[in-house]
Amino acid sequence: MDEIYSYIPDFGGFLVKANSEGQPGPQDYGRTHSDGANMLADVISAHKGIVIWRAFVYSHEIPNDRIKQAYDEFKPLDGSFRKNVMVQVKNGPLDFQPREPFSPLFGAMPKTPLMMEFQITQEYLGQATNLVYEAPLFNEVLKADPFNPQIKNDRDSTIAKVIDGTLDNHSLSGIAGVSNIGNDINWTGHPFGQANWYAYGRMAWNYDLSSSTIADEWIRQTFSNDRSFVDSIKKLMIASREAVVNYMTPLGLNHIMGYGHHYGPAPWYDKAPRADWNPVYFHRADSAGIGFDRTSTGSNALAQYHPAADIFFTNLSTCPEEYLLWFHHVSWNYKMKSGRTLWNELCYKYNEGVDTVRWMQTVWKNMEKYVDPERYNHVRMLLNIQEEEAVWWRDACLLYFQTFSKMPLPANYEKPQHALEYYENLNFPYAPGNGK
């Protein structure tokens, strides 16, 4: 390290991923994450370097619930890390899904500086073909209160206050984003993907900025100052994240995408080498209902949350419906707040997602006079792809889940374009991330 600092005096330190996804780490030598982090921290402390240790871990052993492992491994180590160590925690307890509840580690390690890890790139959000503005996702997490999630925007104990160090008087603070910059001539593939890079940067310095304010800034700098254009595209951007949640994973569903490449729906997939890489592991659909029971009658993952949050999410009458199937296995006939059964609500949400994308297409079509032809046509073509993919997600998922619910698709919705077997047999050997 002395030699490194002699060449790079402002060398920052280390970012470490260990004992995760088959990679080695201190546990292979009978040591803990803090043992490993502290070994590095000690050799760079004289140079004022820091160690960032990622909390994204899961072992080769199949757990009763994959989302519990980060808390199980890191919570007992609170207070054992050196002063120049930060632990980097993903926004949710799984892996950058379209919507996840906040990680229970936020608020659970007051003696350790925690960093936020967001994913700017859209690995699970349609990748570079879908227009999805992520600022609402970032805001949703940063403004959550890990001690009492019923309180909205309480400025005293939000997750933002955990990671900026003010809640627990830490001098180190940080926020990380998995980049969406690649080899495309416009850097991000989708022109609107640049808005997510921009939004992350703005929130990293001022998390009190609203999604609307950031969108307004980006639109003006990117396309036009015309008020009618700005207002229209801002509404489109704000609606886009909820749209993708609805046509991919509504009501708390998660991790039901294609295996390996994570492109498109595959809720039927069950051939991965370990159980918790399979979509069926996460949705647990059967003839009785759908969803992962994480209450005390199931995996008891809710016990990792603060008691007030545990009670809030455990109680079906208070659990927000956007997290319902994340925390509960629910009957197909369960009555939702809308008055619809769970099955009919699932159908409604999937169709609402498709309808929103079609509305986005119409909005963009009316903006042609404000945008140069190249970018206008690029976004128009991508929205056409997004509409096709939204329909694909809706039809494939509803047909598959219908094999368990045994209930008809409501007559007022479009009928699927193909039979379930068609969607199950689709293959994507050249999709990025497929390893082929």
Contacts in CASP RR format, 6 or more apart in sequence:
PFRMAT RR
TARGET T0000
AUTHOR 0000-0000-0000
METHOD contacts of the structure
MODEL  1
MDEIYSYIPDFGGFLVKANSEGQPGPQDYGRTHSDGANMLADVISAHKGI
VIWRAFVYSHEIPNDRIKQAYDEFKPLDGSFRKNVMVQVKNGPLDFQPRE
PFSPLFGAMPKTPLMMEFQITQEYLGQATNLVYEAPLFNEVLKADPFNPQ
IKNDRDSTIAKVIDGTLDNHSLSGIAGVSNIGNDINWTGHPFGQANWYAY
GRMAWNYDLSSSTIADEWIRQTFSNDRSFVDSIKKLMIASREAVVNYMTP
LGLNHIMGYGHHYGPAPWYDKAPRADWNPVYFHRADSAGIGFDRTSTGSN
ALAQYHPAADIFFTNLSTCPEEYLLWFHHVSWNYKMKSGRTLWNELCYKY
NEGVDTVRWMQTVWKNMEKYVDPERYNHVRMLLNIQEEEAVWWRDACLLY
FQTFSKMPLPANYEKPQHALEYYENLNFPYAPGNGK
1 43 0 8 1.000
1 44 0 8 1.000
1 47 0 8 1.000
4 11 0 8 1.000
5 11 0 8 1.000
5 47 0 8 1.000
11 47 0 8 1.000
11 49 0 8 1.000
12 49 0 8 1.000
12 50 0 8 1.000
13 44 0 8 1.000
13 49 0 8 1.000
13 50 0 8 1.000
13 51 0 8 1.000
13 52 0 8 1.000
14 40 0 8 1.000
14 44 0 8 1.000
14 51 0 8 1.000
14 52 0 8 1.000
15 52 0 8 1.000
15 54 0 8 1.000
15 88 0 8 1.000
16 36 0 8 1.000
16 37 0 8 1.000
16 40 0 8 1.000
16 51 0 8 1.000
16 52 0 8 1.000
16 53 0 8 1.000
16 54 0 8 1.000
17 23 0 8 1.000
17 54 0 8 1.000
17 56 0 8 1.000
18 24 0 8 1.000
18 25 0 8 1.000
18 26 0 8 1.000
18 27 0 8 1.000
18 33 0 8 1.000
18 36 0 8 1.000
18 53 0 8 1.000
18 54 0 8 1.000
18 57 0 8 1.000
19 25 0 8 1.000
19 26 0 8 1.000
19 27 0 8 1.000
19 28 0 8 1.000
19 33 0 8 1.000
19 57 0 8 1.000
19 59 0 8 1.000
20 54 0 8 1.000
20 56 0 8 1.000
20 57 0 8 1.000
20 58 0 8 1.000
21 58 0 8 1.000
22 60 0 8 1.000
25 36 0 8 1.000
26 32 0 8 1.000
26 33 0 8 1.000
26 35 0 8 1.000
26 36 0 8 1.000
26 39 0 8 1.000
27 33 0 8 1.000
27 59 0 8 1.000
32 77 0 8 1.000
32 80 0 8 1.000
33 53 0 8 1.000
33 57 0 8 1.000
33 73 0 8 1.000
33 74 0 8 1.000
33 77 0 8 1.000
34 77 0 8 1.000
34 79 0 8 1.000
34 80 0 8 1.000
34 81 0 8 1.000
34 85 0 8 1.000
36 53 0 8 1.000
37 51 0 8 1.000
37 53 0 8 1.000
37 81 0 8 1.000
37 82 0 8 1.000
37 85 0 8 1.000
37 87 0 8 1.000
38 80 0 8 1.000
38 81 0 8 1.000
38 82 0 8 1.000
38 85 0 8 1.000
40 51 0 8 1.000
41 50 0 8 1.000
41 51 0 8 1.000
41 81 0 8 1.000
41 82 0 8 1.000
41 84 0 8 1.000
41 85 0 8 1.000
42 82 0 8 1.000
44 50 0 8 1.000
44 51 0 8 1.000
44 84 0 8 1.000
45 82 0 8 1.000
45 84 0 8 1.000
48 84 0 8 1.000
49 84 0 8 1.000
50 84 0 8 1.000
50 85 0 8 1.000
50 86 0 8 1.000
50 172 0 8 1.000
51 82 0 8 1.000
51 84 0 8 1.000
51 85 0 8 1.000
51 86 0 8 1.000
52 85 0 8 1.000
52 86 0 8 1.000
52 87 0 8 1.000
52 88 0 8 1.000
52 115 0 8 1.000
52 176 0 8 1.000
53 81 0 8 1.000
53 85 0 8 1.000
53 86 0 8 1.000
53 87 0 8 1.000
53 88 0 8 1.000
54 87 0 8 1.000
54 88 0 8 1.000
54 117 0 8 1.000
55 70 0 8 1.000
55 73 0 8 1.000
55 74 0 8 1.000
55 87 0 8 1.000
55 88 0 8 1.000
55 89 0 8 1.000
55 90 0 8 1.000
55 105 0 8 1.000
56 70 0 8 1.000
56 88 0 8 1.000
56 90 0 8 1.000
56 95 0 8 1.000
56 117 0 8 1.000
57 69 0 8 1.000
57 70 0 8 1.000
57 73 0 8 1.000
58 66 0 8 1.000
58 69 0 8 1.000
58 276 0 8 1.000
59 69 0 8 1.000
60 274 0 8 1.000
62 274 0 8 1.000
62 275 0 8 1.000
62 276 0 8 1.000
63 69 0 8 1.000
63 276 0 8 1.000
64 299 0 8 1.000
65 292 0 8 1.000
65 294 0 8 1.000
65 299 0 8 1.000
65 301 0 8 1.000
66 94 0 8 1.000
66 276 0 8 1.000
66 281 0 8 1.000
67 93 0 8 1.000
67 94 0 8 1.000
67 294 0 8 1.000
67 301 0 8 1.000
68 93 0 8 1.000
68 299 0 8 1.000
68 301 0 8 1.000
68 304 0 8 1.000
70 89 0 8 1.000
70 90 0 8 1.000
70 93 0 8 1.000
70 103 0 8 1.000
70 105 0 8 1.000
71 93 0 8 1.000
71 103 0 8 1.000
71 104 0 8 1.000
71 105 0 8 1.000
71 108 0 8 1.000
71 304 0 8 1.000
72 304 0 8 1.000
74 87 0 8 1.000
74 105 0 8 1.000
74 109 0 8 1.000
75 105 0 8 1.000
75 108 0 8 1.000
75 109 0 8 1.000
75 304 0 8 1.000
77 112 0 8 1.000
78 108 0 8 1.000
78 109 0 8 1.000
78 110 0 8 1.000
78 111 0 8 1.000
78 112 0 8 1.000
79 109 0 8 1.000
79 111 0 8 1.000
79 112 0 8 1.000
81 87 0 8 1.000
81 112 0 8 1.000
83 172 0 8 1.000
84 172 0 8 1.000
85 112 0 8 1.000
85 113 0 8 1.000
86 112 0 8 1.000
86 113 0 8 1.000
86 114 0 8 1.000
86 115 0 8 1.000
86 172 0 8 1.000
86 173 0 8 1.000
86 174 0 8 1.000
87 105 0 8 1.000
87 109 0 8 1.000
87 112 0 8 1.000
87 113 0 8 1.000
87 114 0 8 1.000
87 115 0 8 1.000
88 114 0 8 1.000
88 115 0 8 1.000
88 116 0 8 1.000
88 117 0 8 1.000
88 176 0 8 1.000
89 103 0 8 1.000
89 105 0 8 1.000
89 106 0 8 1.000
89 114 0 8 1.000
89 115 0 8 1.000
89 116 0 8 1.000
89 117 0 8 1.000
90 96 0 8 1.000
90 103 0 8 1.000
90 117 0 8 1.000
90 119 0 8 1.000
91 100 0 8 1.000
91 102 0 8 1.000
91 103 0 8 1.000
91 116 0 8 1.000
91 117 0 8 1.000
91 118 0 8 1.000
91 137 0 8 1.000
91 138 0 8 1.000
91 141 0 8 1.000
92 100 0 8 1.000
92 101 0 8 1.000
92 102 0 8 1.000
92 103 0 8 1.000
92 141 0 8 1.000
93 100 0 8 1.000
93 101 0 8 1.000
93 103 0 8 1.000
93 104 0 8 1.000
93 105 0 8 1.000
93 301 0 8 1.000
94 100 0 8 1.000
94 254 0 8 1.000
94 255 0 8 1.000
95 124 0 8 1.000
95 255 0 8 1.000
96 118 0 8 1.000
96 119 0 8 1.000
96 123 0 8 1.000
96 124 0 8 1.000
96 178 0 8 1.000
97 124 0 8 1.000
97 249 0 8 1.000
97 254 0 8 1.000
97 255 0 8 1.000
98 124 0 8 1.000
98 125 0 8 1.000
98 137 0 8 1.000
98 241 0 8 1.000
98 244 0 8 1.000
98 245 0 8 1.000
98 248 0 8 1.000
98 249 0 8 1.000
98 254 0 8 1.000
99 137 0 8 1.000
99 140 0 8 1.000
99 245 0 8 1.000
99 249 0 8 1.000
99 252 0 8 1.000
99 254 0 8 1.000
99 322 0 8 1.000
99 323 0 8 1.000
100 254 0 8 1.000
100 326 0 8 1.000
101 313 0 8 1.000
101 323 0 8 1.000
101 326 0 8 1.000
101 327 0 8 1.000
102 141 0 8 1.000
102 144 0 8 1.000
102 146 0 8 1.000
102 149 0 8 1.000
102 159 0 8 1.000
104 146 0 8 1.000
104 301 0 8 1.000
104 304 0 8 1.000
104 305 0 8 1.000
104 306 0 8 1.000
104 309 0 8 1.000
105 114 0 8 1.000
106 114 0 8 1.000
106 146 0 8 1.000
106 159 0 8 1.000
106 162 0 8 1.000
106 163 0 8 1.000
107 114 0 8 1.000
107 146 0 8 1.000
107 147 0 8 1.000
107 159 0 8 1.000
107 162 0 8 1.000
107 167 0 8 1.000
107 306 0 8 1.000
108 146 0 8 1.000
108 304 0 8 1.000
108 306 0 8 1.000
110 167 0 8 1.000
110 168 0 8 1.000
111 168 0 8 1.000
113 165 0 8 1.000
113 170 0 8 1.000
113 171 0 8 1.000
113 172 0 8 1.000
113 173 0 8 1.000
113 174 0 8 1.000
114 162 0 8 1.000
114 163 0 8 1.000
115 163 0 8 1.000
115 173 0 8 1.000
115 174 0 8 1.000
115 175 0 8 1.000
115 176 0 8 1.000
116 141 0 8 1.000
116 142 0 8 1.000
116 159 0 8 1.000
116 163 0 8 1.000
116 174 0 8 1.000
116 175 0 8 1.000
116 176 0 8 1.000
117 175 0 8 1.000
117 176 0 8 1.000
117 177 0 8 1.000
117 178 0 8 1.000
118 134 0 8 1.000
118 137 0 8 1.000
118 138 0 8 1.000
118 141 0 8 1.000
118 175 0 8 1.000
118 176 0 8 1.000
118 177 0 8 1.000
118 178 0 8 1.000
118 200 0 8 1.000
119 177 0 8 1.000
119 178 0 8 1.000
120 134 0 8 1.000
120 177 0 8 1.000
120 178 0 8 1.000
120 179 0 8 1.000
120 180 0 8 1.000
120 196 0 8 1.000
120 197 0 8 1.000
120 200 0 8 1.000
121 178 0 8 1.000
121 179 0 8 1.000
121 180 0 8 1.000
122 128 0 8 1.000
122 130 0 8 1.000
122 132 0 8 1.000
122 134 0 8 1.000
122 180 0 8 1.000
122 193 0 8 1.000
122 196 0 8 1.000
123 178 0 8 1.000
123 262 0 8 1.000
124 248 0 8 1.000
124 257 0 8 1.000
124 262 0 8 1.000
125 132 0 8 1.000
125 134 0 8 1.000
125 244 0 8 1.000
125 248 0 8 1.000
126 132 0 8 1.000
126 244 0 8 1.000
126 248 0 8 1.000
126 263 0 8 1.000
126 264 0 8 1.000
126 386 0 8 1.000
126 389 0 8 1.000
127 262 0 8 1.000
127 263 0 8 1.000
127 432 0 8 1.000
128 184 0 8 1.000
128 188 0 8 1.000
128 189 0 8 1.000
128 190 0 8 1.000
128 193 0 8 1.000
129 190 0 8 1.000
129 382 0 8 1.000
129 385 0 8 1.000
129 386 0 8 1.000
129 389 0 8 1.000
130 190 0 8 1.000
130 244 0 8 1.000
130 382 0 8 1.000
130 385 0 8 1.000
130 386 0 8 1.000
130 389 0 8 1.000
131 190 0 8 1.000
131 192 0 8 1.000
131 193 0 8 1.000
131 236 0 8 1.000
131 237 0 8 1.000
131 240 0 8 1.000
131 360 0 8 1.000
131 379 0 8 1.000
131 382 0 8 1.000
131 383 0 8 1.000
131 386 0 8 1.000
132 192 0 8 1.000
132 196 0 8 1.000
132 240 0 8 1.000
132 241 0 8 1.000
132 243 0 8 1.000
132 244 0 8 1.000
133 192 0 8 1.000
133 195 0 8 1.000
133 196 0 8 1.000
133 199 0 8 1.000
133 211 0 8 1.000
133 215 0 8 1.000
133 237 0 8 1.000
133 238 0 8 1.000
133 240 0 8 1.000
133 241 0 8 1.000
134 196 0 8 1.000
134 199 0 8 1.000
134 200 0 8 1.000
134 241 0 8 1.000
135 195 0 8 1.000
135 196 0 8 1.000
135 199 0 8 1.000
135 203 0 8 1.000
135 211 0 8 1.000
135 214 0 8 1.000
135 215 0 8 1.000
136 211 0 8 1.000
136 238 0 8 1.000
136 241 0 8 1.000
136 242 0 8 1.000
137 241 0 8 1.000
138 199 0 8 1.000
138 200 0 8 1.000
138 203 0 8 1.000
138 211 0 8 1.000
139 203 0 8 1.000
139 207 0 8 1.000
139 210 0 8 1.000
139 211 0 8 1.000
141 159 0 8 1.000
142 158 0 8 1.000
142 159 0 8 1.000
142 160 0 8 1.000
142 163 0 8 1.000
142 203 0 8 1.000
142 207 0 8 1.000
143 152 0 8 1.000
143 153 0 8 1.000
143 158 0 8 1.000
143 159 0 8 1.000
143 160 0 8 1.000
144 158 0 8 1.000
144 159 0 8 1.000
145 151 0 8 1.000
145 154 0 8 1.000
145 157 0 8 1.000
145 158 0 8 1.000
145 159 0 8 1.000
146 157 0 8 1.000
146 159 0 8 1.000
146 162 0 8 1.000
146 305 0 8 1.000
146 306 0 8 1.000
146 309 0 8 1.000
147 157 0 8 1.000
147 306 0 8 1.000
147 308 0 8 1.000
147 309 0 8 1.000
148 154 0 8 1.000
148 157 0 8 1.000
148 306 0 8 1.000
148 308 0 8 1.000
148 309 0 8 1.000
148 312 0 8 1.000
149 308 0 8 1.000
149 309 0 8 1.000
149 312 0 8 1.000
149 313 0 8 1.000
150 308 0 8 1.000
150 312 0 8 1.000
150 318 0 8 1.000
155 161 0 8 1.000
157 167 0 8 1.000
160 207 0 8 1.000
161 167 0 8 1.000
162 168 0 8 1.000
163 173 0 8 1.000
163 174 0 8 1.000
163 175 0 8 1.000
164 173 0 8 1.000
164 174 0 8 1.000
164 207 0 8 1.000
165 171 0 8 1.000
165 172 0 8 1.000
165 173 0 8 1.000
175 203 0 8 1.000
175 204 0 8 1.000
177 200 0 8 1.000
179 197 0 8 1.000
180 188 0 8 1.000
180 193 0 8 1.000
180 196 0 8 1.000
180 197 0 8 1.000
181 187 0 8 1.000
181 188 0 8 1.000
181 197 0 8 1.000
182 188 0 8 1.000
182 189 0 8 1.000
186 194 0 8 1.000
187 194 0 8 1.000
188 194 0 8 1.000
188 196 0 8 1.000
188 197 0 8 1.000
190 379 0 8 1.000
190 382 0 8 1.000
191 222 0 8 1.000
191 375 0 8 1.000
191 378 0 8 1.000
191 379 0 8 1.000
192 237 0 8 1.000
192 379 0 8 1.000
194 218 0 8 1.000
194 222 0 8 1.000
195 214 0 8 1.000
195 215 0 8 1.000
195 218 0 8 1.000
195 222 0 8 1.000
195 237 0 8 1.000
198 214 0 8 1.000
198 217 0 8 1.000
198 218 0 8 1.000
199 211 0 8 1.000
199 214 0 8 1.000
199 215 0 8 1.000
199 218 0 8 1.000
202 209 0 8 1.000
202 214 0 8 1.000
202 217 0 8 1.000
203 209 0 8 1.000
203 214 0 8 1.000
211 238 0 8 1.000
212 234 0 8 1.000
212 238 0 8 1.000
215 233 0 8 1.000
215 234 0 8 1.000
215 237 0 8 1.000
215 238 0 8 1.000
216 230 0 8 1.000
216 234 0 8 1.000
219 229 0 8 1.000
219 230 0 8 1.000
219 233 0 8 1.000
219 234 0 8 1.000
219 237 0 8 1.000
220 230 0 8 1.000
223 229 0 8 1.000
223 233 0 8 1.000
223 370 0 8 1.000
223 371 0 8 1.000
223 375 0 8 1.000
224 230 0 8 1.000
224 370 0 8 1.000
224 371 0 8 1.000
226 370 0 8 1.000
229 367 0 8 1.000
229 370 0 8 1.000
232 363 0 8 1.000
232 366 0 8 1.000
232 367 0 8 1.000
233 363 0 8 1.000
233 367 0 8 1.000
235 363 0 8 1.000
236 360 0 8 1.000
236 363 0 8 1.000
236 364 0 8 1.000
239 356 0 8 1.000
239 359 0 8 1.000
239 360 0 8 1.000
240 356 0 8 1.000
240 360 0 8 1.000
242 353 0 8 1.000
242 356 0 8 1.000
243 352 0 8 1.000
243 353 0 8 1.000
243 356 0 8 1.000
243 357 0 8 1.000
243 360 0 8 1.000
243 390 0 8 1.000
244 353 0 8 1.000
245 322 0 8 1.000
246 349 0 8 1.000
246 350 0 8 1.000
246 352 0 8 1.000
246 353 0 8 1.000
246 356 0 8 1.000
247 350 0 8 1.000
247 353 0 8 1.000
247 354 0 8 1.000
247 356 0 8 1.000
247 357 0 8 1.000
247 390 0 8 1.000
247 393 0 8 1.000
247 394 0 8 1.000
248 256 0 8 1.000
248 257 0 8 1.000
248 265 0 8 1.000
248 393 0 8 1.000
249 256 0 8 1.000
250 346 0 8 1.000
250 349 0 8 1.000
250 350 0 8 1.000
251 321 0 8 1.000
251 322 0 8 1.000
251 324 0 8 1.000
251 325 0 8 1.000
251 342 0 8 1.000
251 345 0 8 1.000
251 346 0 8 1.000
251 349 0 8 1.000
252 322 0 8 1.000
252 323 0 8 1.000
252 324 0 8 1.000
252 325 0 8 1.000
252 326 0 8 1.000
253 282 0 8 1.000
253 283 0 8 1.000
253 290 0 8 1.000
253 291 0 8 1.000
253 325 0 8 1.000
253 326 0 8 1.000
254 282 0 8 1.000
254 283 0 8 1.000
254 326 0 8 1.000
255 279 0 8 1.000
255 281 0 8 1.000
255 282 0 8 1.000
255 283 0 8 1.000
256 265 0 8 1.000
256 266 0 8 1.000
256 267 0 8 1.000
256 279 0 8 1.000
256 282 0 8 1.000
256 283 0 8 1.000
256 397 0 8 1.000
257 263 0 8 1.000
257 264 0 8 1.000
257 265 0 8 1.000
257 266 0 8 1.000
257 279 0 8 1.000
258 264 0 8 1.000
258 265 0 8 1.000
258 266 0 8 1.000
258 269 0 8 1.000
258 279 0 8 1.000
259 266 0 8 1.000
259 269 0 8 1.000
259 271 0 8 1.000
259 272 0 8 1.000
259 277 0 8 1.000
259 278 0 8 1.000
259 279 0 8 1.000
260 433 0 8 1.000
260 434 0 8 1.000
260 435 0 8 1.000
261 428 0 8 1.000
261 431 0 8 1.000
261 432 0 8 1.000
261 433 0 8 1.000
261 434 0 8 1.000
262 433 0 8 1.000
263 428 0 8 1.000
263 431 0 8 1.000
263 432 0 8 1.000
264 389 0 8 1.000
264 392 0 8 1.000
264 393 0 8 1.000
265 392 0 8 1.000
265 393 0 8 1.000
265 396 0 8 1.000
265 397 0 8 1.000
265 423 0 8 1.000
266 279 0 8 1.000
266 396 0 8 1.000
267 279 0 8 1.000
267 280 0 8 1.000
267 283 0 8 1.000
267 285 0 8 1.000
267 396 0 8 1.000
267 397 0 8 1.000
267 400 0 8 1.000
267 401 0 8 1.000
268 279 0 8 1.000
268 280 0 8 1.000
268 400 0 8 1.000
268 424 0 8 1.000
269 278 0 8 1.000
269 279 0 8 1.000
269 280 0 8 1.000
270 278 0 8 1.000
270 279 0 8 1.000
270 280 0 8 1.000
271 278 0 8 1.000
272 278 0 8 1.000
275 281 0 8 1.000
276 282 0 8 1.000
282 292 0 8 1.000
283 290 0 8 1.000
283 291 0 8 1.000
283 292 0 8 1.000
283 325 0 8 1.000
283 401 0 8 1.000
284 290 0 8 1.000
284 291 0 8 1.000
284 292 0 8 1.000
284 293 0 8 1.000
284 329 0 8 1.000
285 291 0 8 1.000
285 400 0 8 1.000
285 401 0 8 1.000
285 404 0 8 1.000
286 404 0 8 1.000
287 404 0 8 1.000
287 406 0 8 1.000
288 329 0 8 1.000
288 331 0 8 1.000
288 332 0 8 1.000
289 329 0 8 1.000
289 330 0 8 1.000
289 331 0 8 1.000
289 332 0 8 1.000
289 342 0 8 1.000
289 404 0 8 1.000
289 405 0 8 1.000
290 325 0 8 1.000
290 329 0 8 1.000
290 330 0 8 1.000
290 332 0 8 1.000
290 342 0 8 1.000
290 346 0 8 1.000
290 401 0 8 1.000
290 404 0 8 1.000
290 405 0 8 1.000
291 325 0 8 1.000
291 326 0 8 1.000
291 328 0 8 1.000
291 329 0 8 1.000
291 330 0 8 1.000
292 299 0 8 1.000
292 325 0 8 1.000
292 326 0 8 1.000
292 327 0 8 1.000
292 328 0 8 1.000
292 329 0 8 1.000
293 299 0 8 1.000
293 327 0 8 1.000
293 328 0 8 1.000
293 329 0 8 1.000
294 300 0 8 1.000
294 301 0 8 1.000
294 302 0 8 1.000
294 326 0 8 1.000
294 327 0 8 1.000
294 328 0 8 1.000
295 302 0 8 1.000
295 314 0 8 1.000
295 327 0 8 1.000
295 328 0 8 1.000
296 302 0 8 1.000
296 303 0 8 1.000
296 314 0 8 1.000
302 309 0 8 1.000
302 310 0 8 1.000
302 313 0 8 1.000
302 314 0 8 1.000
302 327 0 8 1.000
303 310 0 8 1.000
305 313 0 8 1.000
311 318 0 8 1.000
312 318 0 8 1.000
312 319 0 8 1.000
313 319 0 8 1.000
313 323 0 8 1.000
313 327 0 8 1.000
314 327 0 8 1.000
316 324 0 8 1.000
316 328 0 8 1.000
316 330 0 8 1.000
319 327 0 8 1.000
319 328 0 8 1.000
321 336 0 8 1.000
321 337 0 8 1.000
321 345 0 8 1.000
324 330 0 8 1.000
330 342 0 8 1.000
331 342 0 8 1.000
332 341 0 8 1.000
332 342 0 8 1.000
332 343 0 8 1.000
332 404 0 8 1.000
332 405 0 8 1.000
332 407 0 8 1.000
333 341 0 8 1.000
333 342 0 8 1.000
333 343 0 8 1.000
334 341 0 8 1.000
334 342 0 8 1.000
335 341 0 8 1.000
335 342 0 8 1.000
336 342 0 8 1.000
336 345 0 8 1.000
338 345 0 8 1.000
338 348 0 8 1.000
340 348 0 8 1.000
341 407 0 8 1.000
343 401 0 8 1.000
343 405 0 8 1.000
343 407 0 8 1.000
344 407 0 8 1.000
344 410 0 8 1.000
346 398 0 8 1.000
346 401 0 8 1.000
347 398 0 8 1.000
347 409 0 8 1.000
347 410 0 8 1.000
347 413 0 8 1.000
348 410 0 8 1.000
350 393 0 8 1.000
350 394 0 8 1.000
350 397 0 8 1.000
350 398 0 8 1.000
351 394 0 8 1.000
351 413 0 8 1.000
351 414 0 8 1.000
353 390 0 8 1.000
353 394 0 8 1.000
354 387 0 8 1.000
354 390 0 8 1.000
354 391 0 8 1.000
354 394 0 8 1.000
354 414 0 8 1.000
357 383 0 8 1.000
357 386 0 8 1.000
357 387 0 8 1.000
357 390 0 8 1.000
358 387 0 8 1.000
360 383 0 8 1.000
360 386 0 8 1.000
361 380 0 8 1.000
361 383 0 8 1.000
361 384 0 8 1.000
361 387 0 8 1.000
364 376 0 8 1.000
364 379 0 8 1.000
364 380 0 8 1.000
364 383 0 8 1.000
365 380 0 8 1.000
367 376 0 8 1.000
368 376 0 8 1.000
371 379 0 8 1.000
391 414 0 8 1.000
391 417 0 8 1.000
392 423 0 8 1.000
395 416 0 8 1.000
395 417 0 8 1.000
395 418 0 8 1.000
395 423 0 8 1.000
396 420 0 8 1.000
396 423 0 8 1.000
398 409 0 8 1.000
398 416 0 8 1.000
399 416 0 8 1.000
399 419 0 8 1.000
399 420 0 8 1.000
399 423 0 8 1.000
400 420 0 8 1.000
400 423 0 8 1.000
400 424 0 8 1.000
402 409 0 8 1.000
403 420 0 8 1.000
409 415 0 8 1.000
409 416 0 8 1.000
428 434 0 8 1.000
429 436 0 8 1.000
430 436 0 8 1.000
END
